[in-house]
Amino acid sequence: MVLDWVLYFLIYNFVIGHEIVNLSFVIGHWSFAQAITPHIATLCVVFPITLLTGFLLQKYVTFTQSNLHGARQLIRYIIIVAVNLAINYFGLKLCVEIWGWYPTPSKMAITLITVVISYIGQKYYTFRTHT
C-alpha cells in the first residue's frame, strides 16, 4: 500500500509531470493517437510494479499456508487485481475529474477501499487452503 502511494506520488509529480500523455503509433497504414490524463497514465505505470510485488509478498509472506499451485494463485490474483484496477480507474476518474480532488489523496482514499476488497479476495479465493 505504501509502495503504491509513494510510487504514484513520485511518478505523477516528477515523471509524468502533471501533463497529458499523448500516445501515438502507426501499424502499417493505420495511425492511432490517444491522450491519457496524467493521473491515469501514472496508474498505468505503477500498476505492473505493484502487481508483481504484491503477488510475491502475499504468496511468500502473508499467505504462506496455501497449498494451491503457484500458477493458479497467480491467475486468481490477477482476477482480484483486475477488479481493484477497475475500482482505481473509475475512482480516480470520479475523484479527480468530477469532484476536483487532488490526484494523490484521491489515490490514497481509493487504495484504502481496494485494500479491504483485495484482502478478502486473496484470503478466501486466491490463497485459500484446502483441507
C-alpha positions in Angstrom: 0.0 0.0 0.0 2.7 2.5 0.9 4.8 1.4 -2.1 1.8 2.2 -4.3 1.3 5.6 -2.7 5.0 6.6 -2.9 5.4 5.4 -6.5 2.2 7.1 -7.5 3.3 10.4 -5.9 6.8 10.3 -7.4 5.7 9.3 -10.9 2.8 11.7 -11.0 4.8 14.7 -9.8 8.3 14.0 -11.2 8.0 11.7 -14.2 4.6 12.4 -15.8 4.8 16.0 -14.5 1.0 16.7 -14.4 1.0 16.6 -18.3 -1.4 14.9 -20.7 0.4 11.9 -22.1 -0.1 11.6 -25.9 0.3 8.0 -27.2 0.7 7.8 -31.0 1.8 4.9 -33.1 1.5 3.6 -36.6 0.8 0.0 -37.7 1.0 -0.4 -41.4 -1.4 2.1 -42.9 -3.2 2.6 -39.6 -2.4 5.5 -37.3 -3.5 5.6 -33.7 -3.5 8.5 -31.3 -4.7 8.6 -27.7 -4.4 11.2 -25.0 -4.3 10.0 -21.4 -4.8 12.2 -18.3 -1.8 12.3 -16.1 -3.4 10.6 -13.1 -4.5 7.6 -15.3 -1.1 7.5 -17.1 0.5 7.3 -13.6 -1.8 4.4 -12.7 -0.7 2.6 -15.8 2.9 2.9 -14.9 2.5 2.0 -11.2 0.1 -0.9 -11.7 2.5 -3.6 -13.1 5.1 -2.8 -10.4 2.6 -3.2 -7.6 1.0 -6.2 -9.2 4.3 -8.2 -9.1 5.5 -7.0 -5.7 2.0 -7.5 -4.2 1.7 -11.1 -5.5 5.2 -12.1 -4.3 4.6 -10.5 -0.8 1.2 -12.2 -0.4 2.4 -15.6 -1.6 5.6 -15.7 0.4 4.9 -13.5 3.4 1.2 -13.2 4.1 -0.5 -16.4 2.9 2.3 -19.0 3.2 0.0 -21.8 4.2 -1.8 -22.0 0.9 -1.3 -25.3 -0.9 -2.7 -24.2 -4.3 -0.3 -24.4 -7.3 1.5 -21.1 -7.9 0.1 -20.6 -11.5 -3.4 -21.0 -10.2 -2.7 -18.5 -7.4 -1.3 -16.0 -10.0 -4.3 -16.3 -12.2 -6.7 -15.8 -9.2 -4.5 -12.9 -8.0 -4.7 -11.2 -11.4 -8.6 -11.6 -11.3 -8.8 -9.9 -7.9 -6.3 -7.2 -9.0 -8.3 -6.6 -12.2 -11.3 -5.8 -10.1 -9.2 -3.4 -8.0 -7.8 -1.8 -11.1 -11.3 -1.1 -12.3 -12.1 0.4 -9.0 -8.9 2.5 -9.1 -9.6 3.7 -12.7 -13.2 4.7 -12.1 -12.5 6.0 -8.6 -9.7 8.3 -10.0 -12.0 9.5 -12.8 -14.7 10.3 -10.3 -12.5 11.9 -7.6 -10.2 13.9 -9.9 -12.2 14.7 -12.9 -15.7 15.1 -11.4 -15.1 16.1 -7.8 -11.9 18.0 -8.5 -9.8 16.4 -5.7 -6.0 16.2 -5.9 -4.8 13.0 -7.6 -2.5 11.7 -4.8 -5.0 12.0 -1.9 -7.7 10.5 -4.3 -5.4 7.6 -5.0 -4.8 7.1 -1.2 -8.5 7.1 -0.4 -9.3 4.6 -3.2 -6.4 2.4 -2.1 -7.9 2.1 1.4 -11.1 0.7 -0.2 -9.3 -1.7 -2.5 -7.1 -3.0 0.3 -10.1 -4.3 2.1 -11.5 -5.9 -1.1 -8.1 -7.3 -2.0 -7.5 -8.9 1.4 -10.9 -10.6 1.5 -10.5 -11.8 -2.1 -6.9 -13.0 -1.6 -7.6 -14.8 1.7 -10.8 -16.6 0.7 -10.1 -17.1 -3.0 -6.6 -16.7 -4.3 -4.6 -18.2 -1.4 -7.2 -20.3 0.4 -6.0 -23.6 1.9 -7.7 -26.9 1.0 -8.3 -29.1 4.0 
